[in-house]
Amino acid sequence: MQSGDLIKRLEGLGFGEADARTLADHFLAAEARGKTGHGLSRVAWLETRPFELDPDARPKCLLREPGYERWDGNGTLGYLTLAAIVDAQLAEPPDHARLVVAQRTFPTGMLGYWTRRLAEGGVVAALTATSPARLGHPDGDRKLTGTNPLSIAIPSSGGDPVVSDVSMGRVTYGDVLAGEAGEDELVPFGGEHAHKAFALAVGLQLLVDSLVGEPAHGAVLLVARPEADPVPELRARAAGLRLPGDR
């Protein structure tokens, strides 16, 4: 699907041109990286309106301090909340480091898309976000935690940043939406070592829940100015090997 056609389709859901373009850029970037579960399949998902959709809503920055910000999605899509947060960090990077907590932020999409933008802007970024409970304990089938992805992006003077983006599930819910996996495959990754992914999922869930402070999906972002540039040396040692986030 061409960008213009996708933007028009999103405008058909009530989004203004700027928001439609932001969403389209995210979905097309996901498709380009083979993350179809976060790509065009999400447009059809939005068209089914699986949750209350208010295209006119705008995220709010509730609190801004030198090392801390708190945002509220305020009824908008998590994609657009993270877009506003990323723009704000790039416009005014921290002197050293800043923690950003976002409440009512769902869905957040491909987290590596957001951290990549930050790293390309010269800052280190670590981002996690929660979702509906979709992962069970490795020893049982009760859903206890979200797939809770974690993305870490490190800028590089040599060009492309290194961008890690890992869900704690063997598959993502997006894979289910895209018809690439069944819901029975939504289990912690790792096989006989799945307890490790489950532990990470629980830790990230409780981290976000404790900082967000209300029963709603949220995100936690750490941004910091780098003190060193370790990526070129790693790329030299890994010559010929694909690093996380590379195409």
Legacy VTK file of the C-alpha trace (Angstrom):
# vtk DataFile Version 3.0
C-alpha trace
ASCII
DATASET POLYDATA
POINTS 247 float
0.000 0.000 0.000
1.297 3.432 -0.941
1.779 6.045 1.770
-0.849 8.362 0.294
-3.486 5.630 0.170
-2.705 4.602 3.744
-2.963 8.181 4.984
-6.372 8.526 3.326
-7.510 5.275 4.919
-6.473 6.545 8.350
-8.119 9.889 7.712
-11.260 7.853 7.077
-11.094 6.851 10.750
-11.263 10.520 11.700
-7.567 11.308 12.138
-6.215 14.618 10.905
-3.549 14.622 8.210
-0.604 15.050 10.613
-1.703 12.199 12.897
-2.551 9.988 9.918
0.932 10.590 8.530
2.533 9.742 11.895
0.594 6.471 12.048
1.295 5.635 8.414
5.029 6.203 8.847
5.050 3.781 11.795
3.039 1.066 10.038
5.087 1.282 6.831
8.373 1.199 8.788
7.161 -1.973 10.506
6.305 -3.550 7.164
9.725 -2.599 5.762
11.424 -4.372 8.675
9.289 -7.481 8.317
7.304 -6.729 11.490
3.953 -7.237 9.798
2.214 -7.701 13.135
2.884 -4.017 13.773
2.274 -2.992 10.179
-0.761 -2.772 7.928
-2.628 -5.447 9.889
-2.977 -2.857 12.635
-4.990 -0.583 10.346
-7.649 -3.244 9.922
-7.495 -3.776 13.693
-8.129 -0.084 14.309
-11.020 -0.194 11.860
-12.720 -2.797 14.066
-12.405 -0.281 16.960
-11.343 -2.843 19.593
-11.257 -0.005 22.144
-12.674 3.492 22.377
-11.141 5.557 19.606
-11.054 9.351 19.850
-9.155 10.778 16.856
-9.410 14.295 18.290
-7.726 13.416 21.616
-4.296 14.856 22.392
-1.661 13.613 24.863
-0.770 15.869 27.780
2.482 16.468 29.615
1.316 16.562 33.229
4.681 17.259 34.849
8.068 18.361 33.572
11.175 18.486 35.764
14.865 18.344 34.774
15.134 14.569 35.222
11.493 13.480 35.072
8.396 13.863 32.932
4.923 12.428 33.310
2.527 12.167 30.387
-1.097 11.126 29.984
-2.365 9.626 26.745
-5.627 11.434 27.463
-7.666 9.198 25.178
-5.349 9.250 22.162
-3.641 6.231 20.645
-0.416 5.147 22.284
1.385 5.566 18.954
0.569 9.275 18.979
1.427 9.648 22.656
4.883 8.160 22.070
5.326 10.319 18.983
4.682 13.438 21.083
7.021 12.205 23.837
9.821 11.425 21.386
9.445 14.812 19.704
9.658 16.499 23.117
12.845 14.623 24.067
14.533 15.451 20.770
13.519 19.092 21.060
14.978 19.320 24.559
17.364 16.443 25.373
18.271 15.940 29.019
21.448 17.448 30.413
22.309 13.977 31.699
19.313 11.619 31.954
15.534 11.772 32.155
12.846 9.272 33.124
9.537 9.605 31.280
6.423 7.850 32.573
3.346 7.666 30.350
-0.062 6.570 31.601
-2.993 5.444 29.466
-0.658 4.687 26.579
-1.912 1.878 24.333
-1.175 0.586 21.762
2.469 1.592 21.466
3.453 -0.422 18.412
6.993 -1.362 17.405
9.054 0.087 20.259
12.239 -0.001 18.223
10.705 2.568 15.887
10.580 5.103 18.734
13.964 4.325 20.271
15.580 4.416 16.829
14.303 7.948 16.330
15.810 8.948 19.663
19.148 7.291 18.935
19.292 8.920 15.507
18.817 12.171 17.414
21.903 11.398 19.498
20.480 10.083 22.773
20.540 6.657 24.412
17.032 5.280 24.884
15.438 2.367 26.758
11.680 1.889 26.431
9.180 -0.660 27.692
5.388 -0.741 27.533
2.634 -2.938 28.901
-0.302 -4.577 27.173
-3.308 -6.693 28.151
-2.356 -9.851 30.054
-1.472 -12.363 27.358
1.366 -14.447 28.823
0.861 -17.192 31.353
3.268 -18.823 33.767
5.400 -21.498 32.059
3.805 -24.063 34.405
0.207 -22.928 33.845
-2.173 -21.324 31.386
-3.547 -18.366 33.360
-2.690 -15.078 31.687
-0.688 -13.058 34.199
1.277 -10.435 32.302
1.611 -8.679 28.980
4.188 -9.540 26.349
5.910 -6.338 27.570
8.558 -5.626 24.932
11.813 -3.883 25.771
13.769 -1.780 23.291
17.238 -0.302 23.814
18.855 1.961 21.214
22.433 3.246 21.246
23.476 6.098 18.920
26.621 5.898 16.847
28.883 8.466 15.266
29.538 5.887 12.575
25.992 5.913 11.249
23.209 3.493 12.109
22.434 2.997 15.809
22.171 -0.440 17.353
18.513 -1.046 18.196
17.387 -4.040 20.254
13.629 -4.675 20.406
12.440 -7.881 22.049
9.005 -9.062 23.145
8.874 -11.484 26.047
6.496 -13.726 24.099
7.487 -16.482 21.692
5.220 -14.607 19.293
3.554 -11.216 19.607
-0.127 -10.413 19.625
0.545 -8.620 16.360
1.590 -11.959 14.864
-1.808 -13.301 15.888
-3.597 -10.311 14.333
-1.602 -10.754 11.128
-2.600 -14.436 10.976
1.002 -15.564 11.386
0.513 -17.330 14.740
-2.252 -18.702 16.944
-3.153 -17.430 20.402
-1.959 -20.737 21.852
1.544 -19.684 20.806
1.422 -16.613 23.066
3.746 -18.065 25.680
7.065 -16.823 27.134
9.934 -17.476 24.738
12.794 -19.786 25.574
11.388 -23.289 25.625
12.750 -25.040 28.722
14.205 -21.680 29.766
10.903 -19.820 29.383
10.971 -18.939 33.079
13.602 -16.319 32.217
11.366 -14.529 29.704
8.456 -14.814 32.133
10.567 -13.253 34.890
11.464 -10.353 32.596
7.818 -9.913 31.587
6.724 -9.803 35.229
9.529 -7.415 36.181
8.699 -5.019 33.350
4.974 -5.256 34.103
5.482 -4.337 37.742
8.004 -1.621 36.890
5.517 0.133 34.632
2.521 -0.493 36.899
4.328 0.862 39.954
5.400 4.051 38.164
2.167 4.647 36.255
0.160 4.198 39.436
-3.242 3.423 37.947
-4.880 0.383 36.320
-4.127 1.346 32.733
-1.512 0.315 30.208
1.533 2.538 30.219
5.093 3.034 29.077
8.368 3.950 30.734
11.194 5.598 28.804
14.734 6.409 29.886
16.704 8.859 27.757
20.290 9.891 28.420
23.187 11.660 26.770
25.896 9.128 25.869
29.280 9.443 27.557
31.010 7.195 25.016
30.526 5.786 21.521
30.934 1.992 21.757
29.059 1.071 18.559
31.860 1.477 15.959
34.165 -0.822 17.913
31.415 -3.442 18.235
30.650 -3.215 14.532
34.334 -3.696 13.751
34.473 -6.849 15.884
31.197 -8.105 14.377
32.283 -7.452 10.790
29.984 -9.368 8.448
27.430 -10.173 11.167
24.010 -8.595 11.496
23.549 -6.625 14.712
20.163 -5.895 16.304
18.172 -3.405 14.309
20.207 -3.755 11.119
18.367 -4.481 7.911
LINES 1 248
247 0 1 2 3 4 5 6 7 8 9 10 11 12 13 14 15 16 17 18 19 20 21 22 23 24 25 26 27 28 29 30 31 32 33 34 35 36 37 38 39 40 41 42 43 44 45 46 47 48 49 50 51 52 53 54 55 56 57 58 59 60 61 62 63 64 65 66 67 68 69 70 71 72 73 74 75 76 77 78 79 80 81 82 83 84 85 86 87 88 89 90 91 92 93 94 95 96 97 98 99 100 101 102 103 104 105 106 107 108 109 110 111 112 113 114 115 116 117 118 119 120 121 122 123 124 125 126 127 128 129 130 131 132 133 134 135 136 137 138 139 140 141 142 143 144 145 146 147 148 149 150 151 152 153 154 155 156 157 158 159 160 161 162 163 164 165 166 167 168 169 170 171 172 173 174 175 176 177 178 179 180 181 182 183 184 185 186 187 188 189 190 191 192 193 194 195 196 197 198 199 200 201 202 203 204 205 206 207 208 209 210 211 212 213 214 215 216 217 218 219 220 221 222 223 224 225 226 227 228 229 230 231 232 233 234 235 236 237 238 239 240 241 242 243 244 245 246
